[in-house]
Amino acid sequence: MSVLNMPPLTAMKLQMLFAMCFARAYQEIHKYQHRDPVTCKVVLCDQCPPGTAVKRHCSTEEPTVCAPCPEKRFAEQWHWGDSCQHCTSVCKERQIVQRECNSTHDRLCECIPGYHLVVEFCVRHTDCSPGFGVIVQGTPERNTVCEKCSPGYFSSTSSSTEPCIPHSNCTQLGLKTVRPGTATQDTLCDTESEEFNFDCSDQHTECHTGVNHCERKVSRCASVKSLTLEDLLTLMESLPGEKVNEEDVRALVRSCPSQRYILQLLHLWKIQNGGQDLAKALSYSLHKLNLKGARRPLLKSLKRIIRIISASTLYRMYEKMIVNMIQDNTCFKTKLYND
């Protein structure tokens, strides 16, 4: 059956298919048809490459002449147009420039940190509710992905960045379990332990009756002289939130006595992460360090500090007292932590 004898709709579809195949063939070989104004013949011209536009069409005698795109204009594809596209002049609200415009690409904008693009607007990343943690961090293109905390993990706050963290292992800390952890609460450990025979118990009562005595107790229970710069850097990497930079850690080692290393490092971390719970962060760190097989002196020191902070049911108030205590102005000058 010829095209002429086919039903009109079928014939039209075939013609469109031929036209699309023909156009695609030209696109792949970067050619286009142009009628020579002198000879009136249709000639096959070369397209212009990205970053340029047609200055003069080809003829039977001469090839296509291309010219670079002028400033603030671009051409991303091979084409036969005689002009380049205008660059996007400004980014939209809550957007920043990810890549400036050049001759081959338009200006690329993206949402500011903490936001993602929905249609044409930047929308804040979703906070994962208590009992849920972040399993995929939000980006400028996509939203946060939350997932319910699995058994053995919890999240007590709403956050668009924090994952579920493991429950404290009371046995590993040398403590007894008072209340098992839930999806929204950490395990509650008591203060009794055979591992620590020194008076690192009953801190809650004694710290409220005498700050000087409590400070001596904190120093004796939490300080250790055998820690190295490598131990401190390993600890800092294991802590969640914003990291203390390596230069400040090295300055700490140069300026402080070794028994003050870990307390001063935690003081610096708390300054940069004022909203984070120190006890919870240390439990998370201890879990990671155990998995990595960190050195025993570092693990032992962390267990003692966690024990001191966890000893009080009012640990948020107690934590602030501890952080203020551990600051040593003889090591370096820094701002006081203000909860």
Long-range contacts (C-beta under 8 A, 24 or more apart in sequence): 27-78, 30-78, 32-80, 34-58, 34-80, 36-60, 45-80, 47-78, 47-79, 47-80, 48-75, 48-78, 48-79, 48-80, 48-81, 49-78, 50-75, 50-76, 50-77, 50-78, 50-103, 50-104, 51-75, 51-102, 51-103, 51-104, 52-84, 52-103, 53-79, 53-81, 53-82, 53-83, 53-84, 54-79, 54-80, 54-81, 54-82, 55-82, 68-103, 69-103, 72-101, 73-103, 74-101, 74-102, 74-103, 74-104, 74-105, 74-106, 75-103, 75-104, 76-104, 76-105, 76-106, 92-120, 92-121, 92-122, 93-121, 93-122, 94-121, 94-122, 95-122, 98-140, 110-140, 110-141, 111-140, 111-141, 112-140, 114-138, 114-160, 115-140, 116-140, 116-141, 116-142, 116-143, 117-141, 124-160, 125-160, 126-160, 127-158, 127-159, 127-160, 128-155, 128-158, 128-159, 128-160, 128-162, 129-158, 130-155, 130-156, 130-157, 130-158, 130-183, 130-184, 131-155, 131-182, 131-183, 131-184, 132-164, 133-162, 133-163, 133-164, 133-165, 134-159, 134-160, 134-161, 134-162, 134-163, 135-163, 137-161, 148-183, 149-183, 149-184, 152-181, 153-183, 154-181, 154-182, 154-183, 154-184, 154-185, 154-186, 155-183, 155-184, 156-184, 156-185, 156-186, 156-280, 162-240, 165-240, 165-280, 165-283, 165-284, 165-287, 166-283, 166-284, 166-287, 168-283, 168-306, 168-310, 169-287, 172-286, 172-290, 172-303, 173-286, 173-303, 173-306, 173-307, 173-310, 174-303, 174-307, 175-307, 175-310, 186-280, 186-283, 189-310, 191-307, 191-310, 191-311, 193-307, 196-221, 196-304, 196-307, 200-304, 200-307, 200-308, 201-311, 202-311, 203-308, 203-311, 203-312, 203-318, 204-311, 204-312, 204-313, 204-314, 204-318, 207-312, 207-318, 207-321, 211-321, 211-325, 214-321, 214-325, 215-325, 217-308, 218-263, 218-308, 218-322, 218-325, 218-326, 219-259, 219-263, 221-304, 221-305, 221-307, 221-308, 222-262, 222-263, 222-301, 222-304, 222-305, 222-308, 222-326, 223-259, 223-260, 223-262, 223-263, 223-301, 224-259, 224-262, 224-297, 224-298, 224-300, 224-301, 225-258, 225-259, 226-258, 226-297, 227-258, 227-261, 227-262, 227-297, 227-298, 227-301, 229-253, 231-261, 231-294, 231-295, 231-297, 231-298, 232-261, 232-262, 232-265, 234-289, 234-292, 234-294, 234-298, 235-262, 235-265, 235-285, 235-289, 235-298, 235-302, 236-265, 236-269, 238-284, 238-285, 238-288, 238-289, 238-292, 238-294, 239-269, 239-281, 239-282, 239-284, 239-285, 240-273, 240-276, 240-281, 240-284, 240-285, 241-269, 241-272, 241-273, 241-276, 241-281, 242-272, 242-273, 243-272, 244-268, 244-269, 244-272, 251-332, 252-331, 252-332, 255-331, 255-332, 256-328, 256-331, 256-332, 260-328, 260-331, 262-298, 262-301, 262-302, 262-305, 263-305, 263-326, 263-328, 264-326, 264-327, 264-328, 264-331, 266-305, 266-323, 266-326, 267-323, 267-326, 267-327, 267-328, 267-334, 267-337, 268-334, 270-323, 270-337, 271-334, 271-335, 271-337, 274-337, 274-338, 274-339, 277-316, 277-319, 278-309, 278-319, 278-322, 278-323, 279-306, 279-309, 279-310, 279-315, 279-319, 282-306, 282-309
